[in-house]
Structure formats: C-alpha cells, structure tokens
Amino acid sequence: MLAALGARAMVDVTNAGRFGRFVWGAIVASIRSSTRPGTYPLVWTQMLIIGVRSVPVIMITGAFVGMSLAVQAYDQLAGIGLEEHLGVLINISVVKELGPVLAAVMLAGRVGGALTAELGTMNVTEQIDAVRSMGTDPVRYLVAPRVLACLLLTPFLIIYADLMGVVGGAVVSFSQLGINSTAYWSFSASGVELWDVAVGVVKGFFFGASIAVISCYKGFTCREGAHGVGLACTEAFVLSFISILALDFALAVIFKGIYNTFWPFKSLIA
Amino acid sequence: MQSRDGEAVLSVKNLTKRFGSKLVLDNISLTIEKGKTTVVIGPSGCGKTVLIKHLIVLLRPNSGEVYFKDRRIDNLREDELNGIRTHYGFLFQGGALFDSLSVAENIIFPIRQHYTISSWKEVEELVKAKLAMVGLDGYQNYYPANLSGGQRKRVALARAIAMNPEIILYDEPTTGLDPIRSDVINELILKLQRELKVTTIVVTHDMTSAYKIANRIIMLHNGKIAADGDADHIRNHPHPVVQQFINGQVGDDDLAVLRMSGTISQAQFLPRDFE
C-alpha cells in the first residue's frame, strides 16, 4: 500500500518534471521562432487553422452568452426597478469573465482536441521520431508554431466573443425585454471601463498559451493505439479546462490587486 | 574500437535499456563496420528496434555508451545531436511519412531544415533523382494516403537518402509487404549499398531478406546477442534458439501452452463467476 503510494508519487513527480521541461522547451522554441522569418509560414498555416476557422464558433458562443445573461438577469433587476442598468451587468460579465472564459473553453475543445489528436497520431505513427531522425527539433517544428498561433490569436477571438456577447445582450434587451436603448447604452458606457475590456483580452494570452502547451504535451506523450489517442485528447481537454479556470481565478485576483493600487475607489453604481 | 577487418563507424558499449522494470537490452556491446550491411534479427519484442533507435540516439540508454566515428553521442544535447543525425537516414517501420505533406515535400523536408534553398530547380532535380532511385519518379504530387504500403516505404526510403547519409538504418523494411514487394525492397537496399557505399543496418525478422542482404547477421534474444556472424555461421549455429528462429518453429514450451488451453471450459466464464 505504502509502496504503491510512493511509486504513484514518483510517477506523478516525474511527469510534472517532464511537463515542466516541455513547457520550458516550448517557450524557448517559440521565442526563437518568433525572431526567425523562416518559420513564419508554419505559423501562418497554424493561425489559419487555429484562429481564422474558429471565428464563427466563437462568435456563436459569445452571442448566446450575452443573450442568456439578458434573459436571466432581467427579473432580478426589474424587481428593484433597475432594469435600465441591465447593460452594465451584461457587458461587465461578458467582457471580463464569461466572454474570455467560454471562448477559451470553446477553443480548448475545438483547437486543443485537434492539436492533441494530430500530434498524438504523429507520435504513434513515429512521425515525431522521423522529424528527430532528420536532425530537426520537433518542439521547434511542431510545437512552437502552434503555441505562437494560439497565443497571438486567442485575444482576438475573445474580442469577437465580447463583441457578439454585447450585441446579443443588447438585441434581447431591446426586442424582448423592451428596455430603452439610450438608457441601456449610457449606463453601459459609464459602467464598463476600458480596463474591464483589457483585462478580458489580456487573459486570452494566458489561456491561449496554456491550451496550446497542454494539448501539444499530451499529443507528444500519447500512448499507442486508438485508445491512447482518445485518452490523450480527453486528458488534454480536461487539463486545459481546469487550467483555464485556475488561471482565470489567479488573474482575477492579480488584476484586482493592480486595479485597487491605481484606482482605490470605484463605486459599483455610477 | 577496431574490430576484425573493417573500420568502425558505429559502436555501442555495455548498452543497457529498461522500460519501467522490463529489461529490454542487457549489456550489449557491438561494432558496426563501414560500408557493410549488418542485419539484426530476433523475435518480435526482443529489442531490435530499441537497439537501432539507440544508434541514432532517438532513445537514450540507462547505462552504456554509443559512439559515432569515435565520438561519444549518447550524452549529447538534442541540438548537438541534430547535426550528427544528418549523417543518418532512418527508414521507419510504417514509413512515418508526414501525411499533411506531398511526396515531394516529404523528400524536401530534411533539405529545407538544414539548408537555405536558393534554386528550386536544383531541388526539383534532386527530388526527381531520389524518387527515380526507388523507382517512383512521377509520384511527386501524390499524398501518402494515396500510396500503397510498399510505395510508402519506398518514398520514405527516398526521404531517408535525401541528405546523402553515410549510414542508413532500416526498421523492419519488408514487414507487411507481399514477397514480391519485399524483394523489391531487398534489391533497393542492395542497390543503395552498392551505389552510395553506405553503411547499412537492417532490423528484420524476415530470414529470406536477411540471408539476401546481410554481410553479417546478429541475433538478439532476451536482450542479449545470441549469435553474431555471416549467413553461413547463423545457418549452422548450434544454439537451439537460433535454429528455432531461423527455421520458424514454435518452441516446446510455447507448444505445450497452446495445447493445454485447448479445453474450452478453463478459458470461459461460468454463470457463477458473475454472482
């Protein structure tokens, strides 16, 4: 029993160490790639696959988030006669939390799954060994372009999600709930600051990098066979999701600290 | 480092490799001579592939040393190894072609990684020459998914020789091919060795192929070298394990197990097992 526990702990520590080394290698390779124009075509390709093709699905996600928020929050605010403040609530939630997090979760599913499956299959069919056998670093050739593409494009995708969240929330508020649009926008404009939008977008860099690194790592360490690839994809998604939530919490605390340092007083209702 | 008559290009000393608690290679020492064809035989799972992956340091030993031309390579960093690996060509068991790239792009891949290409015309000529060497000129724009197993291996071979390597490692080149296609691969191995004067190391369990191409045959068994010599030496080897393998016979122990489990009842679950 104790021996088994110890062995398990050894395995976990070894894997954590391996992951740490992989992350470090990926960071170094990504920085190097970004200074070498020769690798840009690889990054463009990944940007097309990872970023551009995710736009529709991310916009749909954002729109539904905004629309649901409007429907759910209206009754509470109307009960205390503050329904015209609905815009502040929806828009703050969308740009600060729900837009970034749900867009990132969507990406973890869409992009992370595909990355893990692709690299996992390459690993199982010895293609990654083939890259190494020809004297090329697979982390530089395969991981760095994907990490860079995810890192650079997730913030932009979050902007799309935010935009559609704002639009979706507004459309439902005006057409279904009958809120005065002038009041809605003026309360929103005074309640949502550039800081709130920036916080959401900056989170995107962290989310994007963690999705790419975790998915690539799971692909690289994938076990053999269809079962191995499937398992790696599942683990990659679960780990990415958890790391998105954990990062979101950590970043919320950090950004709040920064905000409070510079702007100590802010009233919630403008 | 010198062994017998030839000049050593590759050698391993006291190589030991474990996967978890499983000992795969047990204290193996071996020298590969320049320009010769060495064939490593042995039953599936005996560590043949693991051995040749050590020769190019795709795997690192638990203990022991690997030398390339008198230079120790098993302890080098990956970026230092990348330069050394350009002297090698490795043919993987399934070919390991990049399926997102066309045949021509696959062959250009190693060149592109190590040189800045100035003249695409030259590169095209080179791809044509390499494909012609494996008899597949004209297939430049095919994708690996549209090729048969044998064609894939030949394209993979063209890719392996793209950088004019000094050493070519073949991992089960004839496995999964019909006898005619296997012989095409054997002839190719012989042709490349003759024309490019490369050192060849082949891992296989196909004895027809082994006899045809080998200057020297090494048999692995339980992580150790069971036999080492030319084809005649292996054919007449006194060790029963070697004889069983080259003649393709089942051992007495295995046979006993097969016969024993012939009674169905022992292998089936009974309703009471689920209660």
HADDOCK unambig.tbl for C-alpha pairs under 7 A between the chains (distance, minus, plus):
assign (segid A and resid 125 and name CA) (segid B and resid 94 and name CA) 7.00 0.50 0.50
assign (segid A and resid 125 and name CA) (segid B and resid 96 and name CA) 5.90 0.50 0.50
assign (segid A and resid 126 and name CA) (segid B and resid 96 and name CA) 5.51 0.50 0.50
assign (segid A and resid 127 and name CA) (segid B and resid 96 and name CA) 4.77 0.50 0.50
assign (segid A and resid 127 and name CA) (segid B and resid 97 and name CA) 6.59 0.50 0.50
assign (segid A and resid 127 and name CA) (segid B and resid 98 and name CA) 6.42 0.50 0.50
assign (segid A and resid 129 and name CA) (segid B and resid 58 and name CA) 6.97 0.50 0.50
assign (segid A and resid 130 and name CA) (segid B and resid 96 and name CA) 6.39 0.50 0.50
assign (segid A and resid 133 and name CA) (segid B and resid 85 and name CA) 6.09 0.50 0.50
assign (segid A and resid 133 and name CA) (segid B and resid 90 and name CA) 6.52 0.50 0.50
assign (segid A and resid 134 and name CA) (segid B and resid 85 and name CA) 6.11 0.50 0.50
assign (segid A and resid 134 and name CA) (segid B and resid 86 and name CA) 5.98 0.50 0.50
assign (segid A and resid 134 and name CA) (segid B and resid 110 and name CA) 5.85 0.50 0.50
assign (segid A and resid 135 and name CA) (segid B and resid 82 and name CA) 3.85 0.50 0.50
assign (segid A and resid 135 and name CA) (segid B and resid 83 and name CA) 6.20 0.50 0.50
assign (segid A and resid 135 and name CA) (segid B and resid 85 and name CA) 5.07 0.50 0.50
assign (segid A and resid 135 and name CA) (segid B and resid 86 and name CA) 5.71 0.50 0.50
assign (segid A and resid 136 and name CA) (segid B and resid 82 and name CA) 6.10 0.50 0.50
assign (segid A and resid 136 and name CA) (segid B and resid 113 and name CA) 6.76 0.50 0.50
